[in-house]
Amino acid sequence: MNQGEVRIEKEPQYIVWLEPNVELPVTLIGNKALGILKLMRFAQFGFNVPEGFAITTDAYKEILKLGTHKIDELLRGRTRGLGKTAIRIKDVLLQKIEPFDLITQIVTPPYNKLCQLYGVADLGVAVRSSAIAEDLKTKSYAGSYESYLNIKGINSLVVYVLRCFASAWKKHLLRERKNAMDESGIIALLVQRIIHSDVAGVTFTADPVSGDTSKICINSAWGLGDVVVSGRVNADIFCFDKRTMQLKQVRIGEKDVASRCRNTGGTSLEPVPPEMVHVPSLTPENAFRLASVCSKIENEFGYPVDIEWAFSKNDLYLLQVRPITTL
């Protein structure tokens, strides 16, 4: 900085409400939240995006400041064991009262706004990571961070926000970290209304196994989509020809359990009635509708994507979008 030059520090922005007209840098809200904002702009294609807000990287950095010295000290000693180092760093974030108080102050107003929007005092929400280095074209980091579904009430929300932030300090993510504020470890979070889905899953606008870009492949199952993403059930598969939009392949999986939202918060696995285990989870009409919407989304993004989605009472919701990194 030149002599006499005054540096104006930008005020930190801890919360961003998700709206289609918002333009924000990836360095503030991460790639997953950026994808959500893009999806909101394409809602005219015939789908919904759950309402919610992003907890920004500014908020995460503010939390890290409360334990920067201790985290840096632990990173310097990480050669003694990455696993133990990861656990101790998480403890720095999870076992002090200061981070809890700070997050409570940050998330209470937007969570109350979301609850008031639906007239529910403890609306269930999904809490998901949105890292700067996540959901890239070259690497997705899928499964590297934690997601939590159907979190209800402000106290529970604060706890799971902190757990999600702490998941940025998993063992396998520590090798390249230089210090607490290393940009490779900075994440934001998404907090969105949970969708109590009847059917959910993932759509790939190219075959992720063969790399065939002429196909659209849908994986679906009863209930919430986490059982599809995790591979807990043998999902139904519907494959369309992208050019003609004709259904070319159907494989009905054995969907013996479904993930459901509990009234008290969180989720549970429930047995699927025997007569529904081998019934297609999507009607031909909804499979075609979903494939058509996802094809349009791919055209807007300009590259093959995988999209997490949910049907609730025949309303289609798009929950996440990311590049397919296996092509």
Order of alpha helices (4+ residues) and beta strands (2+ residues): beta-alpha-beta-alpha-alpha-alpha-alpha-beta-beta-alpha-beta-beta-beta-alpha-beta-beta-beta-beta-alpha-beta-beta
